[in-house]
Amino acid sequence: MLVENTTGPPVLRIRHVNMHIHTRCSDGVLKPKAVIEIALQNGLDVISITDHDTVEAYRHLPSSHVPLRVLPGIEFSSTWQDADIHVLGYGIDIHNKDLLELLDWMKEGRFRRAEKMLDKLSLLGIKIPVEHVLSFAGEMKLIVRPHIAEALVDLKHCRTKQEAFDKYIGNEAPAYVPKPMLTTSDVIRIIHDAGGVAVLAHPGKLRSLSLLQDFIDAGLDGLEVWHPDNYDALKLELEEICIKNGLIQTGGSDYHGDLDFNNSFSSVPVSELILRDIQSIWDRYKCMVRTS
């Protein structure tokens, strides 16, 4: 949407956004090209593909997707005080050598983790070849737990993916194995080193908002204020925390394209404050691209 700027030429404003979308390169069901096509059909202004611990999707986008703007993104896994913490990185340099080397290490670690989980399932009498799990893992062959859950459902060991997590592969379940993890402070540093801004994903999943101060002290740039798991009162509390601490606000549906997840692909109903901050992230990214 164009809005009039009385001090200069018209500027392109962002109105329809979804800053948390997954593809087949991690645990989503759509290929990157299909994500772009649907975003265009839905009239979105800006999206970010935030696959888990990979930027592979950005190698498979169509050469042109005007007027849609795509902000490079990623969702990093990390750990803090024995909690699983996810951090979104926006505006990162997807060609950064150190970043890519780290992601290769994480991919290998996820594969070894999957093998260990399948070994535990085998001890429980459930034998699943790793090749069968890989058939759900997309082009990157990056295995995450939902892929094992899909295999459990496909082979009739469970009725739903949620049942697979509850009975076998959830954090407290018998076949669980932790994935290779970095600390949350390390992840924030890595995102910054790759030129991006670090935003805490789905804060509603935190066991306590008191953890936020640790992340802010480590250099966290923002919070995902709008997310399907964030109830209204929490959104207001997160907004207040952002204003008090000078943090960026973002919003996204955490789209996977799976019926087991309560999210959608369309524009998310974010506030004007969130739109303003997403505009600032986009402007910052474009400035970096022009000067690099």
N, C-alpha and C positions, 0 to 999 in steps of 0.2 A: 504494500500500500504506500502511495506517495502522499506526504503531507507537506503543506507549504512552510517554507522557512523564509521569513521576511528578511533575514540578514544575508541570504545567499541563495544558491540554487536549491531545488527541492531535494530532500533527503529521503532515502528509502527506509520506512519504518517497519518494524517487526510486530505482527499482531497474532499470528497463528503459529504455535511452536509445539514441538515435542522433542525434548532433549534427552530422552532415555529409551533407546530402541535397540533391540538385539536382532541379529541375523543368523543365518545358518553357519556363519564362521565361528559362533560359539554355541549358545543353546536356543536360538530362535529358529523359526521354521521357514522364514522367507530368505531367499537369496538377496544379496545387496542390491542388485538391479531392480528386483521386485519391490524392495523397500522404497527406492526412489520413485518408481512408477506410481505406487499407491500414495506416497506423500504428495506428488504432483496432482493426482486425482482429487485428493482431499483439500487442496488449496493451502497447504502449509507453506509458511514463509521460511522457517529455519528448522532443521532437525539435526540431531547428532546420533550417529550410530555408536553405541557404547558397548561393544562386545566385551566379554570377560577376558581380560589379560591377552588381548590380541587386537591388532589394527589391520588384519588381513582384509577385512571388508573393503577398505579404501583402495585396494588394488583392483577391485572388481566393479567399480562404479562406472556408469556411462560417462563419456567424455564431456557431455553437456547435459545440464539439468536445470537450465534457466526456466522460470525465475526462482526455483528453489535454491536456498543456500544450505550447504552441508558443512557444519562445524566439526572438524576432526575430534573424535572422542574415544574414550576407553573406560571400562569399569575395572579397576584394580581390586584384587582381593588382598586383605591384610589382616593382621591380628593385633589386638591390644587388650592386655589384661585377660587373656584367654578367651576373648570375644572375637567373633568373625566380623570384621569391619570392611565395608566396601567404599571405595573412593572413586568418584568420577573425575577424569582428567579431560578438560576442554581446551581446544586450541593448541594441542600438542603438535610437535613436528613428527609426523609419522615416519620420517626417514632418519630420525636420530639414531646413530649407530649404537650408543650405549643402551637406549631404550629397546631396540630390536634384539640385541644380545640378551638382555634380561628376559624379554618375552619368550625367546627360544628356550631359555633355562626353565621358565615356568611351564611351558608346554610339555617339555620332557618330564618334568616333575608330575604333572597331571596324569600323564600316561602311566608312569610307574605307580602312582596312587591308585589308578583304576585297576591295574593288575592285582594290587594287594587287596582291593575291595572284592574283586571277583574270586580271589583265593578264599577270602572269608565266607563269601556266599557259598562256595563249593563245600566248605566245611559244614555249612548248614543244610547241605543236600541240594543246593541250587547251582547247577553247572551252566555257565554262560560263557561261550568263547568270546575273547576280546574282539574278534573280527565282527561278531554280531553287534556289539556295542558301537564299534566304529562305523557301522552302517547308518547310525543315527547322528553321527558327529559332524556331518557336513564336510565341505571341501578342505578345511584346515585339519581335520582329524584331531581336533583339540577336545578331549573328553572331559565333560563336566558331569556332575551327579545326575542331572536330569536325563542324560543319555543312558546311564545305567538304569534309571527308573523306567525309561521307555522300553528297554530290553526286557525288564521284569514284567511289564504289562504285555508286551508283544508275545512273550513265551508263556503267558497265562499264570504267572506266579503271583501277580497282583491284578486287581481290577482297575486301579487308577495309579497315577504317578504319586499322588499324595499318600496312598496306602504303601507304596514302595518306600517312601521316605520314612513313614511312621514305623513300619515293621522291620526295615532292613538297613537303610543307608542314611537316615537322619543322624544328627550329631550325637544322639544318645542311643542309637540303634546298633545291633551287633556287628554289622558289616562296615561300619564307618571307619574311615581312615582320613586323618587330616591331610589337606593338600599343602604343598610347599608354600610357605608364607613369608612375607616381609612384614615388618612392623608398619603401623599406620604412619608413623613419622618418616620412615624410609620411603614409603609410597608418595607422600606429599613432596618430599625432596626430589624424587625421580620425576614426578610430573612437572615440577618447577624447572628442573634441569632440561627437560624436553620442551620448554617454552610455554607450558600450559598453566591453567588455573585448576586448583584442587577443590572439589566440592564433595561433601559427604553425601553418599547415596542413602535413600530411604531412612532418614533418622528415626522414624517411628519403630524401627526394628531394634534400636539400641535398648539395652537392658536398663540404662539410666542416662538421662540427658546430662548428668554431671560429667560424663566422659567428654562432652564437647569442649570443655575448657582445656583438657590435655591436647586435643587436636588443634584448637585455636593457638595454643602456645607453640605448637609444632609448625605453624604457618598455614593452617587450613584457610582457604580463600572464601568458601561459601557453603551453603546448605541447600539440599534439595527440598525446598519448602512444600512444593506441591508434588505429591506422590499418592497413588491409590491407597497406600497403607497409612497415610497421615490423616487422622480425623480432624474435624474443623478446629477444635480447641488447640490441638497440637500445632496446626498450621499457624495460628495466631501467635502461639508461644515461640515457634521457630522464627517467625517474622520479627518478633521483638528482640530475640537474641541476635539476629542478623543486624538490625538497626543499631543496637547497643554496641556491637563489636565491629561494625563496619564490614560485614560480610556480604558477599554476593548471594542473591537468591535465584534459584532455578526451579524448573518443574518439568517432569516427564512421566509418561505412563508406565515405564518399565516394560514395554511391549515385547512379547515373545511370540505372539501369534498362536498361543496354545490355550485350549479351553480350560486348562487347569489354573490359569492365571487370570486374575480379575483386572484386566487392563485393555485399553483400546489403542488404535493407531491414530485416531483423529486428533485434532488440536486439543490440548489440555486447557482447562479453564483457569489459567493463571491470573494473578493480579497485575495491575499496572506496574507495581514495583518490580515484579519478576520480569515483565517484558522489558522494562528499562535496563535491568541488569544483564539480560540476555543480549540486548542490543549493544551494551558496553563490551561484553565478551566478544561478540562478533566484530565490532569495530577494532578492538585490540588485536584480534587475530588477523584481520585484513591488513592492519598497519604493519604487523610483523612480516606477513607474506610479501608486502611491497618493499620492505627494507632489507629483506634477507638476500 
